[in-house]
Amino acid sequence: MESFLSVLYVYILIINIIGFSLMRSDKKKAERHEYRIKEQTLWTVAIIGGSIGSYIAMKTYRHKTKHRLFAMGFPFLVIVHSVLFIWVNQGL
């Protein structure tokens, strides 16, 4: 089980870096009026574990903060992922 947790930690770190990077990149593209990253892509990364990185980027770069679905959905995902992470750590 120890190796599973190691892989899980690495996965969580990488997916959150990806989430942060995508949100930052989308903000920069928005400022330059360039082709944007699909919202579906941003949501997919957040749902599969990148919610913390995505949320931090959302707050850092003030990106998508006026979109109610993002402003409420990302914090909700952070809570869900945090609870799941704690549960997995406690159970294994």
MODELLER restraints for C-alpha pairs under 7 A, 6 or more apart:
rsr = mdl.restraints
at = mdl.atoms
rsr.add(forms.Gaussian(group=physical.xy_distance, feature=features.Distance(at['CA:1:A'], at['CA:92:A']), mean=6.66, stdev=0.5))
rsr.add(forms.Gaussian(group=physical.xy_distance, feature=features.Distance(at['CA:12:A'], at['CA:49:A']), mean=6.27, stdev=0.5))
rsr.add(forms.Gaussian(group=physical.xy_distance, feature=features.Distance(at['CA:15:A'], at['CA:49:A']), mean=6.22, stdev=0.5))
rsr.add(forms.Gaussian(group=physical.xy_distance, feature=features.Distance(at['CA:15:A'], at['CA:50:A']), mean=4.92, stdev=0.5))
rsr.add(forms.Gaussian(group=physical.xy_distance, feature=features.Distance(at['CA:16:A'], at['CA:49:A']), mean=6.88, stdev=0.5))
rsr.add(forms.Gaussian(group=physical.xy_distance, feature=features.Distance(at['CA:16:A'], at['CA:50:A']), mean=4.09, stdev=0.5))
rsr.add(forms.Gaussian(group=physical.xy_distance, feature=features.Distance(at['CA:16:A'], at['CA:51:A']), mean=6.74, stdev=0.5))
rsr.add(forms.Gaussian(group=physical.xy_distance, feature=features.Distance(at['CA:16:A'], at['CA:52:A']), mean=6.22, stdev=0.5))
rsr.add(forms.Gaussian(group=physical.xy_distance, feature=features.Distance(at['CA:16:A'], at['CA:53:A']), mean=4.31, stdev=0.5))
rsr.add(forms.Gaussian(group=physical.xy_distance, feature=features.Distance(at['CA:16:A'], at['CA:54:A']), mean=6.80, stdev=0.5))
rsr.add(forms.Gaussian(group=physical.xy_distance, feature=features.Distance(at['CA:17:A'], at['CA:53:A']), mean=5.99, stdev=0.5))
rsr.add(forms.Gaussian(group=physical.xy_distance, feature=features.Distance(at['CA:19:A'], at['CA:45:A']), mean=5.93, stdev=0.5))
rsr.add(forms.Gaussian(group=physical.xy_distance, feature=features.Distance(at['CA:19:A'], at['CA:46:A']), mean=6.42, stdev=0.5))
rsr.add(forms.Gaussian(group=physical.xy_distance, feature=features.Distance(at['CA:19:A'], at['CA:50:A']), mean=5.11, stdev=0.5))
rsr.add(forms.Gaussian(group=physical.xy_distance, feature=features.Distance(at['CA:19:A'], at['CA:51:A']), mean=6.98, stdev=0.5))
rsr.add(forms.Gaussian(group=physical.xy_distance, feature=features.Distance(at['CA:19:A'], at['CA:53:A']), mean=5.22, stdev=0.5))
rsr.add(forms.Gaussian(group=physical.xy_distance, feature=features.Distance(at['CA:19:A'], at['CA:54:A']), mean=4.61, stdev=0.5))
rsr.add(forms.Gaussian(group=physical.xy_distance, feature=features.Distance(at['CA:20:A'], at['CA:53:A']), mean=4.48, stdev=0.5))
rsr.add(forms.Gaussian(group=physical.xy_distance, feature=features.Distance(at['CA:20:A'], at['CA:54:A']), mean=4.67, stdev=0.5))
rsr.add(forms.Gaussian(group=physical.xy_distance, feature=features.Distance(at['CA:20:A'], at['CA:56:A']), mean=6.95, stdev=0.5))
rsr.add(forms.Gaussian(group=physical.xy_distance, feature=features.Distance(at['CA:20:A'], at['CA:57:A']), mean=5.11, stdev=0.5))
rsr.add(forms.Gaussian(group=physical.xy_distance, feature=features.Distance(at['CA:22:A'], at['CA:42:A']), mean=6.99, stdev=0.5))
rsr.add(forms.Gaussian(group=physical.xy_distance, feature=features.Distance(at['CA:23:A'], at['CA:54:A']), mean=6.16, stdev=0.5))
rsr.add(forms.Gaussian(group=physical.xy_distance, feature=features.Distance(at['CA:23:A'], at['CA:57:A']), mean=5.94, stdev=0.5))
rsr.add(forms.Gaussian(group=physical.xy_distance, feature=features.Distance(at['CA:23:A'], at['CA:58:A']), mean=6.60, stdev=0.5))
rsr.add(forms.Gaussian(group=physical.xy_distance, feature=features.Distance(at['CA:24:A'], at['CA:57:A']), mean=6.21, stdev=0.5))
rsr.add(forms.Gaussian(group=physical.xy_distance, feature=features.Distance(at['CA:24:A'], at['CA:61:A']), mean=6.81, stdev=0.5))
rsr.add(forms.Gaussian(group=physical.xy_distance, feature=features.Distance(at['CA:26:A'], at['CA:36:A']), mean=5.86, stdev=0.5))
rsr.add(forms.Gaussian(group=physical.xy_distance, feature=features.Distance(at['CA:26:A'], at['CA:37:A']), mean=5.72, stdev=0.5))
rsr.add(forms.Gaussian(group=physical.xy_distance, feature=features.Distance(at['CA:27:A'], at['CA:63:A']), mean=5.99, stdev=0.5))
rsr.add(forms.Gaussian(group=physical.xy_distance, feature=features.Distance(at['CA:29:A'], at['CA:35:A']), mean=6.65, stdev=0.5))
rsr.add(forms.Gaussian(group=physical.xy_distance, feature=features.Distance(at['CA:29:A'], at['CA:36:A']), mean=6.01, stdev=0.5))
rsr.add(forms.Gaussian(group=physical.xy_distance, feature=features.Distance(at['CA:30:A'], at['CA:36:A']), mean=6.66, stdev=0.5))
rsr.add(forms.Gaussian(group=physical.xy_distance, feature=features.Distance(at['CA:46:A'], at['CA:54:A']), mean=6.34, stdev=0.5))
rsr.add(forms.Gaussian(group=physical.xy_distance, feature=features.Distance(at['CA:47:A'], at['CA:77:A']), mean=6.95, stdev=0.5))
rsr.add(forms.Gaussian(group=physical.xy_distance, feature=features.Distance(at['CA:49:A'], at['CA:81:A']), mean=6.81, stdev=0.5))
rsr.add(forms.Gaussian(group=physical.xy_distance, feature=features.Distance(at['CA:51:A'], at['CA:74:A']), mean=6.00, stdev=0.5))
rsr.add(forms.Gaussian(group=physical.xy_distance, feature=features.Distance(at['CA:51:A'], at['CA:77:A']), mean=5.90, stdev=0.5))
rsr.add(forms.Gaussian(group=physical.xy_distance, feature=features.Distance(at['CA:51:A'], at['CA:78:A']), mean=5.41, stdev=0.5))
rsr.add(forms.Gaussian(group=physical.xy_distance, feature=features.Distance(at['CA:52:A'], at['CA:78:A']), mean=5.55, stdev=0.5))
rsr.add(forms.Gaussian(group=physical.xy_distance, feature=features.Distance(at['CA:55:A'], at['CA:74:A']), mean=5.81, stdev=0.5))
rsr.add(forms.Gaussian(group=physical.xy_distance, feature=features.Distance(at['CA:55:A'], at['CA:75:A']), mean=6.80, stdev=0.5))
rsr.add(forms.Gaussian(group=physical.xy_distance, feature=features.Distance(at['CA:58:A'], at['CA:64:A']), mean=6.41, stdev=0.5))
rsr.add(forms.Gaussian(group=physical.xy_distance, feature=features.Distance(at['CA:58:A'], at['CA:65:A']), mean=6.65, stdev=0.5))
rsr.add(forms.Gaussian(group=physical.xy_distance, feature=features.Distance(at['CA:64:A'], at['CA:70:A']), mean=6.32, stdev=0.5))
rsr.add(forms.Gaussian(group=physical.xy_distance, feature=features.Distance(at['CA:65:A'], at['CA:71:A']), mean=5.32, stdev=0.5))
